């Protein structure tokens, strides 16, 4: 790797870690806000603020070109999937600690392995199957019988993992032809439009200025986090970045401790660590396999 590529890779990793810090703080703020405000009202503010910030940032330089897309149906489907993920995430965070929520939701990369084997008929190596199994074992440790997490909210999280896996697969497909800034623009406005359809049925005025401030913070964090990810993926391959995305678990645990005075018990910590380890090793395996394929093609 040349010094220029190495620098770009390090920049991408740095942007990715900063993005996970934004998302963990967003989840912590969401849990705090949703304790006293309708989830859908909070969701509307999150998307509306993100859409306005994104438009203000990119429209002056691009104008109508930001609307150009080769696959408007994919943009709509991606926006709807992310909106569904957001609803499930907001509802889950209302009842589950941030650290445990983050660990289970990060099962998505491992679930994508299963979907690739099932839908795309890809051949999966035994080691990768073992990592998938390890990730699910880690989840079972987190929600084990006798823990406070084994209840109906687990169904919300499992639905979130499935929906997020579909969202990531579609995002990966679109990344080959679509401008990421355009995709980010559509995502914000599609989410805002869908939340606006539901808003009249659930509207309630935020109680005081601290709630308004937290709602503004949610929109800003979502915007910054997604922009940082765009910068990261523009500099570093996705497979290289994925292990570093699991740092979000650490930030989430820290946020839960600072804001809610909650720390997972030792067994839950072990389960979270196992999920993170299997996910990170799965990404490392992807990098290793791609390098072997490139070397084989060059010989």
N, C-alpha and C positions, 0 to 999 in steps of 0.2 A: 504494500500500500504506500503510495507516495505521500510526502508530508502534507500536501494540499488536501488529499482525500482523508488523511488521518485527522486533520484539523476539522474538516467538515463533519466527520463522523462524531468527533467529540462535541462539536457544537450541537449536533442533532440529539445526542444523548442528554446534554444539558437542558435543551429545550423540552425534551420528553419528561425529564424529572420535574422540571418546573411546572409542566402541564399537570402532572399527577398531584402536585401540591395544590394547584388551583382546584382540581376536581375533588380532592379530599376535603378542602375547606368549603367548597360548594355543598358537598353532602352533609358536612357538619352543620352548616348554616341552614340547609333545608330541613334537617331534623329539628332544629331549634324553632324555626318558623312554623313548621307544620303542627307543632304542639298546640298552637292557638289560632291557626288560620286554615281555611279550606285548602286542601291540596291543589285543587284545580285553579284557585285564585293565585296561589304562589307560582304554579306552573305557567299561568298566563304572563305574569310579570317576568319570569325567567326568560321566556321566549321573546316577548315584546322588546325587552331591553336589549337582548342579544341582537335581534333583528335591526333595531335602530342603530346600535353602535356599529354593527357590520356595514350597514348601508352608508353611514356617515364616513366610515373609514375608506371604503373602496369605491364609492360612486364618483367622487371628484376625479379620480385617476382613470376610471374605466367607462363611466357613463353607461349607456345602454348595452355595451359589450358584455357587461356582467350577466346579462340575461341570456346570452347565447349558450345553448346546450344541445348536444346531439341526441340526448335521451330524456325528454321531459317526463315520460312515464316513470323512468327509473328515479328521477329526482323526486317525483311525487311519492313513489313507493318508499324511498329512503327516508324522506321527511316524515311519513306516516309511521314507519317502523321506529324511528328515533323518538317520536312523540309517544308511541306506546311504551317504549323503554322508559321514558321519563315518568309517565304516570305510574308504572309499576315500581320504579325506583323511589319516587316520592312516597307512595303508599308503604313500601317496605321500610323506608327510613323512619316513618312515623312510629313504627313498632319495634324496630331492631337497632341495636347499637351500630355505630358507623363502621367500626373495624370489622366486625363479623359480616356485615352487609357487603363491604368491599371485597373481602376474601371470597365469598361465595359468588358474587357477581363476576369476579375475574376468572371464573371457570370457563367463560365463553371461548377463549382460544383452544381449550381442550375439547369442548363440544364441537368446535369447527372440525377438528380431526375426525370425529365420528361422522359428521355430516359429509365430509369429503369422501370417506370410505363408502357411505351409504348412497349418496346422491351422485357423486362424480366417479364412483367405482375406482377410486385411487387405492393403490396398494400401500398399506400401512405396515411399517416395520414393527416387529414384536416389542422393541424398546419403547416405541411411541405408544403402543397399546398399554404398556406397563405404566407409563406416565399418566395416561388418561385415567387408568384405574386408581393410581395414587392420588390424583386430584379429587376423585369422587370419594375416596376413603377419607381424605382430609375434610371434605364437606360433611361427611357422616359424623366425624368426630366433633365438628362444631355444633351440629344439630342433634347430637346423640340423645337417646332417652334419658330423662332426668335433667337435661339442661333446660334453661329458660327459653331456648330458641326453637324447641320442637313444638310448633303449633301451626295454625293455618297460614301464618305469614310466610312460612317456608314455601308454600305453593306460589305465592307472589314472586319470590326470588327465583324459583325454578322457571316460572314463566318469563321472568326478566332475562335469565341466562339464555333461554331458547330464542327469544325475540332479538336479543343483542347479537346472538350468533348469526342470525339471518341478516341483521343490519350490517355486520362486519363483512359477511360474504358479498353482499351487494355493493358495499363501499369499495371492496377490493376489486370487484369487476369494473366499477365505474372509474376507478383511479387510472385505468389504462387509456381512457378517452376524454374524461371530463376535467376541466380546470378546478382544482380543489377550492379556490376562492369562490367560484361560481356555485359549487356544491354547498359550501358553507352559507352563502347568501340565501339560497333556496331553502336550506334546512331551517334557518331562523324564521323565515316568513311563512313556510308551510306549518311549522309548529304554532306560530302566532295565530294563523287563520283557524286551525283546528281548535285551539284553546278558546278563541273568541266565540266559536259556535256554542260552546258549553258555558261560557262565562255568565250569560244572563240568568242561568238556572242556579248558580252557586255563589253569585257575587256577595261579598261582605266587605265592608270597609276595614282596612287594617287599623288596629287599635290605637297605636301611637307612633311617634316619629322613629322609635327604635325598630319597629317592624318595617316601616318604609325603608329605613337604611339597610336592613338585612335583605329586603327584596331587591334593592338596587345592587347590593353587593353580589347577590346570586347571579344577576344578569351580567355584571361586569366579569365575574370569575368564569362564567360559562364562555363568554366571548374571548377572554384572554387565553383560557385553557385550550380552546379549539384552534385559535391562531397559533399558539405555541406548537401544537401537534402538527399543524400544516407545515410550519417551519422545520420541525424535526424530521418529518417524512420527506421533505424536500432535500434534505442533506444526507439522510442515513436510511438504508433499507429497513423495511418493516420488521423483518426477522431479527435484525440486529437490535432494534429498539425494544422489542417485546419484553425481554427480561427486565429491563429498567422500568417498565410500566407497573411492575409489581411493587415498586417502592410506594405506590399509593396506599398499600395496606399499612405500612409504617406511619405515613402521614395521617391516615384515618384513625389509627389507634391513638396517636398523639392528640388529635382533635377531640376524640371521645373522652380522653382523660382530662384535657384542659377545660372543656366546656361542660361535660356531664359528670366528671369525676368517676368515669367508668373504665376499668381495666379488665380485659378478658381473663378468665381463670387459666391455670397452666394447661389443661387439656384443650381448651379453645385456642390458646396460643400455639399449641402443637399442631392442631388441625389447620390453622391459618398458615403456619410455616410450611406444612406439607403441600398445600395448594400452591403457594408461591414457588416452592422449590420445583414442583412438577411442571408448572407453567413456564418457569425460566429455563429449565432443562429442555423442555419441548422446543422453545425458541432457539436455544443453542444448537439443538439437533438439526433444526431447519437450516441454520447458517452453515453448519458443517456439511450437510448434504448438498447444499447449493454450491459450495466451494469445490467439493469432489466432482460434481457434475461439470463445472467450468474447467477444471483441470483435465478431466477426461476428454472434453470437447477440444481442448487445445493440443492434445497429444496425437 
